[in-house]
């Protein structure tokens, strides 16, 4: 029997060609060897490390520039060895004799530490010159000697801005003491005399030195400093405790010695007769020479040499500059005239006030 062949009709899509070959499977990435992987990872790590290092360098440069800026402004503080701080650049206004307040400062440092650093200027040779903080430096040296503790071997210090003139450094030192109010009249007068003797800042005399050093003080205070300078010029060689002289006694003695210069020899003899005197004993000797005979008033009663206060005195003066009305009262002198004193130069106005007060004294 003959086998029948079956024929099937297959309809193919018109847009699809017959497939002659089997489809090619998607190619899979070749597997990397361990050496290639290690090289790639090392390269990535090196690139990341370079980026981090670059960022660190940028940050360090910024910090370095900021440090330099702050140091130039005097805002950087560091711990300096006591031996690296010298005190020879500026004439000091401090007495070399014992300072009673130094014990209080030492006790405060022991209990609380140093709240206000000293100020120094680099000398360019690895050391520093003291600008402000003589007592603080002295207290640290004393504490190191007394206790032997390492914490007192270094002292907190800030740096003054670079490029300061010597005159500016002196002003810094003086103004700090004026603000802190821990400097005596005699010490201020001694500094002015030394400043003038050295001719610093072109000062030819004490008056110029006082005007330059104590420009932040008012005219009356500068006048007092000049009077104390005059007193020291006469008695400094025989005084043991000039810093203990109060303002009223110093001004009175200065005025009396100007009127009676022969008293200088008498005071010197009296002081030398007590060679180991204390500050209080020296003051009592000086006060004895300040006692002046009281003038007799017209009624026969002892007076003080000054008219009694009547509450207020009014004067009217006719001057070439115009009519002036002057009102004087306790703690006040008032001048009234047709002139705008706000237009007068400040230095000229201060000099006029100072001359006015000097005449009254």
Secondary structure as UniProt FT lines:
FT   TURN            14..15
FT   HELIX           34..72
FT   TURN            73..74
FT   STRAND          77..81
FT   HELIX           82..84
FT   STRAND          85..86
FT   HELIX           100..112
FT   STRAND          118..122
FT   STRAND          128..132
FT   HELIX           134..147
FT   HELIX           150..152
FT   STRAND          154..159
FT   TURN            162..163
FT   HELIX           166..180
FT   HELIX           185..198
FT   HELIX           200..202
FT   HELIX           206..213
FT   TURN            214..216
FT   HELIX           219..235
FT   TURN            236..238
FT   HELIX           242..244
FT   HELIX           247..259
FT   TURN            261..262
FT   HELIX           263..272
FT   TURN            275..276
FT   HELIX           279..290
FT   TURN            298..299
FT   STRAND          312..319
FT   TURN            320..321
FT   STRAND          322..329
FT   TURN            330..331
FT   STRAND          332..336
FT   HELIX           341..343
FT   HELIX           346..360
//
